Amino acid sequence: MASTDVGIGPRESVNILGVPVDAVTMEQTLASIDSYVVGGGQHLIVTADANGILLARSDADFLAIIKEAALVTPDGAGVVWAAKRSGVVLPDRVSGVDIVDRVCALSADKGYRVFFLGAAAGVAELAAEKLRLKHPGCNIVGTRHGYFPAESDEIVAREIAESRPDILFVGFGMPRQEKFIRAYQSTIGAKVAVGIGGSFDVFSGKTKRAPRFFQRIRLEWFWRLILNPSKIAKVKKLPLFVFLVLRKGR
């Protein structure tokens, strides 16, 4: 376990299968984001779930990005469980969906400029509309769908830069979203950039979030599988994650 500093004082991180994950709460994460925006510079936040950790084990470039990130939050019950196996008790997971929601509330309070990038055509725009209704005054300065070829990455980055966002949310899925951020955050100029997977689908209503009961017993992944059986390929990786964590603990 290691200690680092993100402007909110020292924090602990836990090594899960070679991937560092920070032992932070949602409140600490928001305090970090606030300090990053106020302090300037450019900061990448990774929301690490079990699938992301497995991807990093086979993708050296992605692992390097995670290790260089300003903050790596525990996104998923599997990560919370694995941390506990390593002797670190995490209060709860800090998911991309919840970060988006809380940052939009923060934007309404402090005027931070937020940009949504990702998902199918119209989805990020609808998510923005619903979050503006939920958090009146939320300063979402732009949206763009994520269905464009990698050859257009720089063009898209320059288009986003015109909106001068403080905070950029990218929903491409891992690891493309983190690789895009690492390559073009300086072009865009966002002080904070966060990879948030399918969060725009949730806020737009395209995908329903699990009921509170499923969230409370940490089976949100099972609810998503019921609604979208095509996610079985991702879910099938969970037993491998469990096996690797248990084997490491021997």
Secondary structure, 3 states (H helix, E strand, C coil): CEEEECCCCEEEEEEECCEEEECCCHHHHHHHHHHHHHHCCCEEEEEECHHHHHHHHCCHHHHHHHHHCCEEEECCHHHHHHHHHCCCCCCCCCCHHHHHHHHHHHHHHHCCCEEEEECCCCHHHHHHHHHHHHCCCCCEEEEECCCCCHHHHHHHHHHHHCCCCCEEEEECCCCHHHHHHHHHHHHHCCCEEEECCCHHHHHHCCCCCCCHHHHHCCCHHHHHHHHCHHHHHHHCCHHHHHHHHHHHCC
